[in-house]
């Protein structure tokens, strides 16, 4: 039995009303949200368009509006495509509730109303939004996407403890939780220690009601782009199945772009980059200087990233996202001019998102202390280098960043302490391994000196 079939069997059992917990640690792009959407579409397909009611309410929780919309689109897509179920919008609005922010449905305001007995599925960014709107007591089953910032521990850990011991909560029959501790960013020390999936992992060792299934296949990450994070953050236990993209030979448009005042100085670097990008889906541009000290933007990197995005968009006709560490850096890139099919975003705003081609721009690499963005949260680079569907291109100084990680570890005395918990210190070691693997890929590196 494959891992997806095993997870499906456990979740089907949970949806049928048998109290249990299912934990699914998964690598980036493992199709975790897609699996949830398919499972719910399959389970509700025979009733969602009709007038029948269920004793159990099903709830999907995710931390961002983007993930809610992604789940809903996939759920409806499976209903119509895989199962040939085509409810009217009015019927769906009667059966589904959506609780998030900045989500609009002017024609169907009913989707934001309270949960009555006709509602089968709720999609929400927070469990509090759901509990406050359920009008009458019903059994509840939760499908949780603990992506990055989301921590449900204070509410669900006591419930998990009870189910593991055979004591069911009054309303909640159980839950499934998917996630990836290596992509959990923006958390305080206390929150990282209380990630729900990590607690479920501990419970699975002593309870037959708690099931754990790992997913190590990434259907999103293209082959040939995964090696740094595979070795750094996943100990080699990641198999990339996505489709790699290679840039085609340059055309006349390239000459025009490189004659632009912003891009002229990068002509040599970009020409070398294009040669490598025609052979490899992952290319790194190694700089010989660190990020500008005392600032959260670096004009040289912003211009190089903008010019590179402009060239890639023109040559590939694919969507490109420039992913940077700081808001000021994102602003600096955008100020150079709007580009068609190019989006610029911070890592924090890119949680749970993806694009055809990712340009990942390193943050501060200065040596000395442990107070830079990557050293305080060493799981950030994993998010930044795992959003690509076809190709990944990175810009920064791996040599200086590696030195900064070593200096930080030395300052900490070579072990966790009060300032750096075991989890965060382990993250530093994973970041170290990721950079070392990046440096081993010498044939994919453009060395840009004196920019």
N, C-alpha and C positions, 0 to 999 in steps of 0.2 A: 504494500500500500504506500503510495507516495504521500508527501507531507500535506498537500492540499486536500487529498481525499481523507486523510486522517483528521485534519482540522475540521473538514466538512462534517464528518461523522460526529465529532464531539459537539460542534455547534448545532447540528440538527437535533441532537439529544437535548441540548439546552433549550432550544426553541420549542421543543415539544413539551417543556414544562418540568424537566428533571433537574433539580438544583445542582449546579456545578459551576466550575470556573475553568476557562480556557485561556491560556497565555500563549501568545505567538510573538517571540522575538524574531524580527525580520530585517534583512539588509535593505539598503535604499533601493527602491524600485522593484521590490518583491511582489507587488500587486496586492498589498494588504487591503487597501481601500476598495479596489476592484473586487476582491474576493468577498468582502462584506456586502457590497452592492449586489453581486450575483446571488449570494446566499439569500438575502432578503427578498429579492425579486422572485426567486424560485419558490420561496416559502409562502409568499402572499399572492402569487399569480392567480390562484383560483377564486380568491375572495375580494380582491381589492376593488374591482369594478362593480361588485354586487352590493347587496344590502346586509350581508351577514356581519355578525360581530364576533369578536374574540375575547376570551377572558383575560388574555395576556396582552399587554402593551409593549411594543418593541421600540427601543430608543437607540439611535446612533449618536455618539458624542465625539466631537473633534474640536481642536482648539481654535481653528480659524474659519472665517467665512468661506475662504477659497476651498477648503476641504469639504465643507458642507455642500457647496454648490457642485463640487466634483463628484461627491457621493450621489447626490440627487440626480445629476445628469446620467451617471452610469446606471443607477437603479432604473430610471425610466427607459434608458437605452436597452437594458436587458429585458425589461417587460415587453417592449415593442419588438425588439429584434430577435432575441433568443426564444421568447415564449409566445410571440404573436398576441400579446394582450395590449389593447389600445383603449384605455379609459379616456373619457372626456376630461378636459381640464377642470370642469366643475366637480366631477366625481373624485378626481385626485385631491382637489382642495378640501373635500369633505373627509378624506381618509388620511391625509398627511398634515403634520404641523412642522413648521420651520421656525426655530428661535435662534436668531443671531443678531448681528448689527450690520447696518449698511446693506441689508438685503431687501430688495423691493419686489412687490408683486401687486401692483395697483389694481389689476383686474380681478385678483382673487385674494382679497384681504382675509378671507376665512383661514388661510394657512397660518396666520399669526394669532388666532384666537385660542381659547382654552381647549383642553383635551376632554372631549366628551366621549361617550361610549362608541361612537361611530369611527373614531380615530384608531388606526392600526399601527402607524409608524410616526415617530417623532424624531426630528433631526435638530440637534442643538449644540451650541458651543459650551454649555454649562449644565450640569445636572440640576442646579438650583432653579434654572429657568423652567425645567420640566416639572419638578416637584411642586412648584407654586401654582401650576396651571392644570393639574389633574383634578377633575371635578369629583370623581367618585373612585373609591378604592379599587385597584386592579393589580393583578400580578404584573411584574415588570421584568423584562430581560434587557440588559444593556450590551451594546456593541461599542467598545471604546477604542478610539484611535489616540493613544497617548503619544502624540507626535511632539517632539521637542519640548516646548514650554509647558505642556499640559500635565498637571499633577492632580490626581483625583484621590490622593491617599487619605486625607482626613475623613472623607465620607465612605470610601469603598474598602479600606483596609479592615475596619471592624466587621464589615459584611463578609469579606473574604475569609477572615478568621473563623467566623461563625459557620459558614458553609463548609469549610475544610473540616470542621469538627462535627458536622452533621446537624448544626443548629441553623435553620433557614431564617432569614430576615422575614418580617411580617409581609412585606410586599415584593421584595426583590428576590426572584428565583435564582439569579446568578448573572454572570457577565462573561464576555470574552474581551480580552485586552490585547491589542497589538502595539508594537512599539520597537524602539531601538535605542538603548541606553547610550550608544555611541553618537547619536544625533540629538541627545537631550541637552539643549543649550539654553543660556539665559537663566539658569537656576541658581538659587542660593545653595549653600552647603546643606542646609536642612532639607530643602526640597529634593536635592539629588539623592539623599539618603532615603527618601520616602517615595521614590517612583513606584507606582503601582505594579508595573510589570516585574520589577525587581523583587517586590514582596511576593508576588505570585510564584516566581521562580523558587523562592525559599519554601513556600508552602507545598509546592509540587513534590518535594522530597519526602513528605511524610503523610500525604493524604491521597486516597484513591478518587476523591471528588475534584481534584485539581489536576488539570492536564496541561502539559507543555509540549509545544511542537515548534521546532526551529525552521525558519525559511532562509536558505542561504543562496538562492538563485535570484538574480536581479534581471528582470525582463526589460528594464529601462536602460541601465548602464551599457554603453556599447563596448564590445570587446576591444581591448587595447587602450581603454581610458581608466580602467578600474585599479590598476596595479598599486599605485601609491596608497590608496585607502584600504585596499584588500590586505596588504601586508602590514600597514600601520595600525588600522583600527579593528580589523577582523581576523587577525592571525592567519591569513591565507584562506579563510573559510568564506569565500564569496565567489560565485560563478556568474560572470557577466554574459547575458544572452542578447543584449540589444544590438541594433544595427549601426556599425560605424560608418562615418562619412569622411571622404577624402576630398579636399578642395581640387577643383579642376584647374587646368593651366590658366594663367592670367590672360586678360583681354584688354582692349583699348581703354576700358573704363578705369583700369588700375592706374594708367599713366595720368589720367585726369585727377584721380584722388590723391596720388602722391605729389602732385604739383600744388596742392592746397597748402596754404601757409601753415596750418596746424600740423600737417603730415610730412612736409618736405624733409625734415631732419630725421625722420624714421624710415626713409626709403630703403636703406641698406638692410635694416633689421626686418622690415616687412617682406622684402624680396627673399631673404633667407628663410623667413617663416613660411612663406608660400611653398617653397621647395619641400620643406619637411612636412607641411600639412597635406601635401599631395601624396605622401607616403604613410603618414601616421594620423590617427584620429585624435591623438593627444600630443600637443607640443607645448613646451615650456620656454618662455623667454626669460633668461637669467640676467638680472641686472647686477651691476657691480657696486651699486650704492643703496643704502637703506632708505626707508621711508623718511620724509622730511621730519626732523625732530621738532617736537613742540606743537605740531599741527595734526589735524585729522583729514587733511587733504594733501595730495602731492601732485602738483601741476604736471610734472613730466609723465607720471603714470597715468593721469587722467587723459592727457593728450594721446599717449600711445594706445591706451585702451579704446578711446574714441575712434582713432584712425584704423585700428585693427578691426573694430566692429564694422566700420564703414566698408572696409575692403571685403571682409568675410560675407557681409550681407549682399554685396554686389556680385561676388563670385559664386555664392552658394544658393541665393534666393531662398534661404531658410531664415527662421526666426532666431535672433541672437539676444542673449541676456548678458549684460555686464554686471557681475555680482561683486560688490565691494564691501569692506568692513564698516565704513562710517557714513552717516548721512551727508557730511560735508564733502566726502569724496564722491558720492553719488551726484550731488549738486554740481560739483566741478565738471563731471563728465557731461551732464545734461546741458550745462551752460555753453558747451562748444557747438551745440546745434542739434536739432531733432533729426533723427535718422529713421528711415522707413524700416520696419520689421526689427528694430533694435529697442530693447528695454533695459533700463538701468535700475538696479535695486540693491539695497543692503542685504546682508546675510539674514539679519533678523526678520526682514519683511519677506524673505524668500522661503520661509519654512513651509515644507509641503508642496512647493511648486517645482516646475521643471520647464525646460525649453529645449529646442533642437540643438543649439550650440551655446555653450557657456564660456564666457571669458571671466576667469577668476583672478582678481587683482589682490595681491597680498597686502596685509596691513603692516603695522609697525614691526620692524625686525631688530630694533636697536638692542645691543648687548649691554647688559647691566640691569639688575633688578628683575622683578617678576610682575611688573605692573602694566604690561602691555596687553592689548585685547586678546591675542592668542594665548598668552601665558596665563592669564587669569581664567580663561575658558578655552582650554586646548581642544575641545570638541568642535569648535567653530569651523576649522579648516575641513573637517569631514563633511559638514553640510555644504560648504562652499565648493567642494570638489565632487559632488555626487548628484547634481541636478541635471546633467546632460542626457539627452536622448540620442545624439548622433556624434558629437565631438566636444572635447574639452581643451581649452587653451588657457594657460596660466602665465601671470606676469609677476615677478618679484625676485628677491634674492634668497634662494634656498640656503646658500652658504652662511649668510649673516643670520638668518632665522635659526639654523641649526646651532650656531654658536650661542645665540640668545637662549635657546632651550637648555643647552649644556650649562651656561652660566647661571641660569635660574635654579637648575637642579643642584648645582654646587653650592649656591647660596643657601639652599634649604637643607644642606648637610647630607644630600643623597638619600633622603627618606621623607615620608609625610611628616607634617608637624601640625601645630595648632592653626597655622594660617592656611595650610594646604592639606586637605583630607586625603585619605588613601585613594579615593576615586579621582580627584583632580590630579594628584601626583601620577597616578596611572595614566591619565589623559596626556600628561607631559611626555611620558615614555612612548605612548602611541603616536603622538605628534612627531617625536624624534624619529621613530621608525618610518613614518610616512615620508618625511623629508629625505631620509637616507635612500628609500626606494625611488623617490623622484630623481635623486642624483645618479642612481644607477642607470637610468634611462638616458644615457649620454647622447645617443644618436637622435633623440627627439628634442634636444636643447639648442636654442639659439642664444648665443652669448652676446649681449648688447652692452657695449662698453662706452663710457663717456657720454651717455645721453643726458 
